[in-house]
Amino acid sequence: MSYIGKSPSGSGVRTRYYFTQSSGGGTSISGTDDNGKTLTYTDGEYMDVYLNGVLLVHGTDYGTGTANTISSLAALASGDVVEVVVYDIFNVAKINNEAVRKRYYKTASGSETSISGADDSGATITFPANAEIEVKLNGVALVQGTDYNTTTANTVGGLSALSAGQVVEVVVYERFVLGDTVSKADGGTFGSAVGFSDGVTIDDDGAAPLTVDRATSDGAVVDVQKDGSSVGVIGVVNSDLYIADNESCGIRFTGSELRPVTHTGANADNTIDLGDGSVRYKDLYLGGSLYIGGTGSANALDDYEEGTWTPTYDSGYPGGSPEEVNAGCQYVKVGNIVHITGKIEARNDGTTMQLGGLPFAVASSSSASCSVSHNSHTARKERLDAGTSVIRWVFSGTSSGLENQFFAATYVTS
């Protein structure tokens, strides 16, 4: 397990407690400190204990065998101050060296009771109000809340009047929210941006391993980058999810629609292609209409179908029915337009040949003509009547033997 806090480099975030003895004889410290904070820690190895500013040795000067208690101290005297610094345990295997500290030195000119502004090197002393910081006077640690306070931002106040030449050392620790509020045991929330330089793996069993939340405004939720430059986003617009590259080609998931959108999630009407001439999609399955060249009903292609059909003999053949009535009968339907072809082998007696069983009935408001060919006779009166499912024709001559009769027609169905 890695720690943010006590380490050879002294880096980390910490929680500090002060216990001033109101009477003598005590040998342990626990409970609430001078500022009302309750002493708690996870691992006794990762804390520092000071008595009147002097660092004590763990295992020799004190023990941590009892939870949240500093024990085995030499009998304390009234007025003694025990300072306990607890370092937070964190489960990231890398100490963030940016969360170390800032150190300032300021030499007093005399009579000051507060320190602020630029230090001896010109650096401006900076920390938030009520921050927990370290202050030393000529190398001796002072006690926060007793010897000084940080009530005002960027100011060490409440000091006893300083003498000219005294040096005040101020150590400010960066408030790395990660170390304060997130732990393997308790979870928590990152309060600011966190960077990972060597990749990150997120894993959970039976639950969503990652939640990404953008509050208040629309826009990018995840910025996908390559070599430090954005190449695409996963974002939200009007509570809809969208995914887009950095060149205004994206898709938005909205209700029952998939919309083409720009990099910001704005609608991109009639600007984005689906595939191209050399990189094509395979099959497209539609349950509704395909609109081509416009968005009105006149532009809707709602059906395409092709197959075979079996005609039935209705009348016109002497002595029964055609010898072969269903040889090679096919159809293609595009929208409400039907094209049929077929061949029968039959004798011709000069009367009307009528075949039923069209794959789709002729529309009641429409009729159509057809084309019929014969190896020796000319067809006439070729037609398809409105509201029927039959095709008919008459040949000008007669024949006693079987002859091929070919026909084709295009008509409107309802």
N, C-alpha and C positions, 0 to 999 in steps of 0.2 A: 504494500500500500504506500502511496506517495503522500507527501504532506505539503501544504502551503503554510509556511511558518518556520518553525525552528529547523535550521539547516546550517551547514558549514558557511554558507554565504550570508546567513542572517536575513534572508528574504522572507516575505510573507505577510499575511494579515493576522491580526491577533485581537483577543479580547482582554482587557486589563481591569483588574479589581484592586481596590485599596481597603485594608482593614486597619483602622486605628484603635489601639487598645485603650479602653477606658479604665482598666484596672490591670494589675499584674498577676502573674502566675499561670496564664493560659499556655497550653502546649499544642493547640490545634486551631485551625481556621476553617470555617464553613459558613453556609447560609448567605445572608445579604451583606454587601459591603457598605462602605460609607456613602455610596451614591444610590443605594437601593437595588443594585444588581445582584442576582443570586449566582454564587460561584458554581459553575458546571464545567466539566471537562470529560473527554472520552478516553484519553490515553495520558497517564501521568508522566510518561517519558517526554511528552511534548508540551512542556510548560517551563516557565522560569519563575523562581520565587526569590524576592529580595526582602531583606530586613533592614529598614532604615537606609535603603539605597545600596546595600551590599548583597551581591548575588550569593545565594545559598546553594549547597551541593545536594542534589537529589540522592537519597539513599544514605547520606551521612548527616546532613543537617535537617532533613525532613523526609517524610514518606507520603505515598499516595495510595496506600493499600485499601483505604476506605473510599468509596465513591464520593466525588465532589468534596473531599476533605483533605486539607493539608495537615498532616499529623506529625508526631514525634519531634516537634520543635523544642528547643531549649526554652525554659520558662521565660515568657515574655514579660516586659516591664510596662507599666502604665505609660501611655504616650508613644510606645513603639508603633511603627507603621510597617505592616506586611503588604507588599505589592506582589500580586500574582498575575502573570501573563500567560494566557492559555492560547495555544495555537490550534487553529481549526484543522481537522483531518479532511482531506479531499481525495477523491478517487481518480484524479487525472494523473497519469504517469509522468507528468512533466511539471516542474515548478516554473511558474511564469515569472521570469526575472524582471519583467517590467513592473511587477507589483512589489518592489522592494521599499525604498524610502527616499525622501529628500531631506537633506541636512543643511541647516543654516547656522552661521555663527555671527553674533552681533556683540561688539564691544561697547560697554556702557560709557556714556560721557559723564554720568553722575545724576542721582536723584530719580531716575526713571522707575516707574512702577508697572510699566507695560512695554512690550516689544512688538513692533510691527514695521511694515515697509521694507526697504532694501536692507540686506545684511551687509557684512563687511566686503563681500565679493560683488555686490551689486544685484544679487538675485533677490527677487521679491518674495517675502514670506507669504505663503499661500496655504490655506486650509479652511474647511467649512466651519461654521459655528458649532460649538460643542463637540468638536473632533477630539478623539483620544490621541494625544501626541506625547512625545517624550521631551522633557525640558531639563537641562542640567545647568547648574551655576558653578563655574570654575571646575567642572568635571564631576560635581556631586549631583546625583539625581534628585529632582524636586518631586513632590507629591501633588498630582493633579487634584484639584478640589480643595486642597489645603494650602499649598505654597503658590499655586497659580490656577488660572481658569482659562477656558477658551470660549467664553460666552459670546464674544464678538468674533465674527469671522476674520481670519488673517491677523489676529491679535492675541498675544500671550499677556493676559492681564492678571491683576491681583498679586503682583510680585511685591516683596518688601523692597523699599527704596534701594536702588543699586548704587554702588560706589563706582567712581570713574576707574576704568580699566578692567572691571569685572567682565567676564565673557559668558554670555548666555548661548547655550547650544540648543537648538530646536530641531527635533527629528519628527518629520511628518510621514506617516505611512499611507500609501495610496489605498483608498477604500475599494479594494477589489471585491465587488459584490459577489462574484463567484465563490470566494472563500468564505464569505459571511453567511450565505443563505442556501448554498447547494452542498449536499453531502450524499454519499452512497446510501446511508441509512435513512435519511429523512427526505431526500429529493430537494425540491426548491425551484427557484426562478432566477435566471440570469437577468441582471438589471441593466446591462449594457452589452455592446458588441463583444463577441468572443471569437478569436481566430484560431484555426488549426492549420499547421503547416505541413503535416505529414499524413493527412487523410483522417477520416473518422468513420467508425462502424457503429451503427445504432441497431440494437436488437431487442426484441421483446417477445414474450411467449403468450399468445392468445389475446393480444391487444395491439392497438396502433403504435408502432415503435417511434413515430415522429409526428408531432403536431406543429404546423407552421401557421401562425395567426398574424394577419395584418389588421390593425385596429383603425377604425374611423373611416379612412379614405380608401378609394379604389386605387389600383395600380399593381405593380410587381410585388409578388409574395416571395418568389425565388428568382434570383438573378443568376443565370448560368453564364460562366465566364470561361474563356480560353486565353491563357497567357496574360491575365489581368484585364482583358477586354470583354465586354458583354457580347454574347452571341445569341442570347434568347432569354425569355422570361416565362415563368408560370405566374399568372396574375389573376386578379378578380376585378370585374366591372359590373356594377349593379347586381351584386351578389352572385354573378355567374363566373364560373371558372373559364379561363382561356389560356392557351399555350401558343406562343409565337416566337419566331426567330427575330433577328435584329434588322430584318429587311422587309418588314411589313407583310409577312406571310404567316398567318396563324389561323386558329380555329377556336371558336367560342361555343361552349356547351350551355344552351339556354332552353330550358323546358324540354320540348320535343324536337328542337332544332339543333343542327350543327351549322354555325355561321362562319363565313370567312371574315377575318378581322386583321387589323394592323397590329403593330408592335405594342400599342397601348390598349388594345382590346376594342377599338372603334370599328364599326362595320366597314367592310371593304367590298362594295358592290361591284360585281362584274370586272374584277381586276386580278383574280387568282385562278390559275389553271389547276386541273386535277390530272396529274401526270403530264407527259409530253410525247412527242412523236417517237422517241426511242426508249422511253422509260414509261411503260404503260401498266395500268392496273389490269387484272385478269377479268373477273366476272363482276357484274353489277346486278344485284337483286333488288327489284323495286316492287312494292305492293300497291303503289299509286301511280301517278302520272309523271311523265318526263316532259318538262317545259323547254322548248327549243326556240330560241330567237325572241322570246318574249315571255310575259308572265300571265297572259290572259288565257281563257278557256280555248281560244282558237289555236294557241300554241302548245296545247297539251296533247301529248301522245300517251294514251292511257292503256294501249294494248298492242302487243305484237305476238303473232302466233303463226306457226306453220306446221303442216302435217298432211295426213292422207284422209280421204273420205270415201265412203262406199255408197255409190248411187243405187237407187232402186228403180225397177222398171214400172212405169205407170201405164203407158199405152203406146200404140204405134208399131208393134212388131207382130207380123202375121204368124199365127200358129203358136203363140206363147210368149217367150221372152228372149232377149238377146243371149247369144251363146256365152259371151264374156262381157259382163257389164261393169266390172270393177277393175279393169286393168289400168294401173298407173294413174289413178285419180288423186290429185294433190291440191292443196290450197295454201295461200299465204294471206294472213289478215294483218293489216297495219291500221291501227285505229279502228274506224268503221268501214274501211275499204277492204273488200275481199276479192282476191283473184283466184280463180279455179282453173284447173286443166284436167283433161281426162281422155280416155280412149275406150270405145266399146267395139266389139266385133259382132256384126249383126247383118241380117238381110235387110234390103230396103224395098218397101212396097209402095212408096210414094205418099204414104199417109204421115201424120205427125208423129215424130219420135219425142216422147216425153219421159225425162228421167227425174226422179225425186231424190230426197236425201241430201240436199245441199248442206254443207257444213254450218252455214248460218243463213237464216231466212232473209229474203230481200226486204228492205225497209218498206213499210206501207205507203210511204210518200214517194217512192222511187221505183223505177223499172230500169232494165238494162238490156242491151243487145249482146249477142255472143258471136263468136267466130267458129265456124264448123268447116272442116275439110274432109274430102272424100277422094278416094283414088280415081273415080271415074264420073261422079255426079256433082252437081252444084247444089249447095244448100240454100234454102230461103226461109223466110219467116223465123229466123233465129231470135229468140228473146227469153228473158226472165221477167215474169210478171210481178208487180208490186205485191208485197204481203204474202208471197208464196215461197216454197222451198224447191221449186222445180225449174228445169231448163228444157226448152223444146225447140225443135226445128223440123223442116220438111225438105226432102231431096226432090229434085226435079225428075229424076229417073227412078227405075226400079232395077232390082237385081235378085237373082235366085240363089246365089251363093253368099257365103259370109264375106263381109268386107269390113276393113278397119274404118271407123268413123272417129275423127279427132275433134275435140271441142275445147274452147277456152272462153272465159268471160270474166269481166270485172264489174262488180256491183257494190252498192251501198247497203249496209245492214244497219239495224237500229242499235 
